[in-house]
Amino acid sequence: MPIRRLAAEERLTTSFPIQSYAFEASPLTQERVEAFHRYLPYNKGNRTLVVEDDGETRAAASAIPMRQNLRGRVLPLAGVAGVATHPLARRQGHVRALMHRLLDEMRDEGHPLTALYPFRAGFYERFGYVGLPRARTVRFSPADLAPLLRAELPGEVTWERIGAGYAGFRSFTERCLRERHGFAILPDFRAVGLRDRDDRWLVSARVDGATAGVLTYRIDDHGGELCGDDLLAAGPYARALLLQFLARHVDQVERVSLQIAADELPELWLTDLALHVEARVSGPGSPAPMARLLSLDALAGLPAGPGRVRVELVDDRWLGGSHVLDGTTGRLELACGGPAPSATLTAAGLSALAYGVLDPAEVDVRGLGQIGPEAAAELRRIFPRELPYLFAAF
């Protein structure tokens, strides 16, 4: 069946209905159909492909042009979203065909990385994707933050609606993009939806006159929950300032919930802080993100340890061949020839090492490659373990 790219306005009658059936309550209410019209401008820069049969859409998939930090380098990222099939056309290979075409086009346009939130991780592992850590949810009582109310902290906080403070919030996420491994942000045309909806409060921590932390949140009811989004802080003082602000809600809400990165340790924030930390991963409703390399160009020049290894890349549409990875200069180079221990890797295996989510031995155990002890030692030096934090939800 033919695949074609949609113009943005076509999505209302083609891809949106199929995607909403796959990912929302259905049948759609008239109110939700009308909301599609308001949502359309935030998709204007997406690439959306559909499979059609006699003029009827049978499957759809979109890619969002984003950016991501990979071990200190900010690179173009294709965020894959809205992958859905008509209920009468499922399990007929349409998604496979769409994914091949979509990733072909995004790679050719200069996106060496791609990420998504899968409906089933095992399905996308066959496309070379590997799992990334899921953000944690931490819940606690604001009363347990009382010691912070007595703390003298350097800096100050500001409080405003996200619509008013969006520029500062966006600027801080750009800083996180530059500084934090795995961090990805949406393009401007999509990100401004947060500003336009204006349905969050924004509290910002400022240290030495510069924004050093931000948190967006809403309150569901008096005596209820303060529902925070991602707690973003550049250091302990900024985080403490944000938590101190939350402590002031002790007589307003019963509990606070926040999203935190996988490497955050809230049990060490304060003494006697009773909390619950959860990372729930289940299909299809609560997936952990996945990512992969689409091009070896993503590796060139990455900070690397002093290792050298030859990798044979197999079983993939986009990555293949024999390559020597050389990190002896402190920057990863794709070298030619010379002696080096060798390993066989799938795209998911190489992506797991580049993103820092699996040890070489785990890659071997998971069947994502065949790595002997010598090659494993070299790969550990080249790709030290480092937990990515995707941040962007799409």
HELIX and SHEET records of a PDB file:
HELIX    1   1 ALA A    8  LEU A   12  5                                   5    
HELIX    2   2 SER A   15  PHE A   23  1                                   9    
HELIX    3   3 GLN A   30  TYR A   39  1                                  10    
HELIX    4   4 LEU A   40  ASN A   43  5                                   4    
HELIX    5   5 HIS A   94  ASP A  108  1                                  15    
HELIX    6   6 ALA A  121  GLU A  125  1                                   5    
HELIX    7   7 PRO A  142  LEU A  145  5                                   4    
HELIX    8   8 ALA A  146  LEU A  149  1                                   4    
HELIX    9   9 ILE A  162  GLU A  179  1                                  18    
HELIX   10  10 ASP A  188  ARG A  197  1                                  10    
HELIX   11  11 PRO A  236  ALA A  247  1                                  12    
HELIX   12  12 PRO A  266  LEU A  268  5                                   3    
HELIX   13  13 LEU A  296  ALA A  298  5                                   3    
HELIX   14  14 ALA A  347  TYR A  355  1                                   9    
HELIX   15  15 PRO A  360  VAL A  365  1                                   6    
HELIX   16  16 PRO A  373  ILE A  382  1                                  10    
SHEET    1   A 7 ILE A   3  ARG A   5  0                                        
SHEET    2   A 7 ARG A  47  ASP A  53 -1                                        
SHEET    3   A 7 GLU A  56  LEU A  70 -1                                        
SHEET    4   A 7 ARG A  73  THR A  85 -1                                        
SHEET    5   A 7 LEU A 113  LEU A 116  1                                        
SHEET    6   A 7 MET A 290  LEU A 293 -1                                        
SHEET    7   A 7 VAL A 130  GLY A 131 -1                                        
SHEET    1   B 4 ILE A   3  ARG A   5  0                                        
SHEET    2   B 4 ARG A  47  ASP A  53 -1                                        
SHEET    3   B 4 GLU A  56  LEU A  70 -1                                        
SHEET    4   B 4 ALA A 184  ILE A 185 -1                                        
SHEET    1   C 7 GLU A 156  ARG A 161  0                                        
SHEET    2   C 7 TRP A 201  VAL A 207 -1                                        
SHEET    3   C 7 ALA A 210  ILE A 219 -1                                        
SHEET    4   C 7 GLU A 225  ASP A 230 -1                                        
SHEET    5   C 7 ARG A 255  ILE A 260  1                                        
SHEET    6   C 7 ARG A 136  PHE A 140 -1                                        
SHEET    7   C 7 LEU A 275  GLU A 278 -1                                        
SHEET    1   D 4 GLU A 156  ARG A 161  0                                        
SHEET    2   D 4 TRP A 201  VAL A 207 -1                                        
SHEET    3   D 4 ALA A 210  ILE A 219 -1                                        
SHEET    4   D 4 LEU A 232  ALA A 233 -1                                        
SHEET    1   E 5 GLU A 333  ALA A 335  0                                        
SHEET    2   E 5 GLY A 321  ASP A 326 -1                                        
SHEET    3   E 5 ARG A 308  LEU A 313 -1                                        
SHEET    4   E 5 SER A 342  LEU A 345  1                                        
SHEET    5   E 5 GLY A 369  ILE A 371 -1                                        
END                                                                             
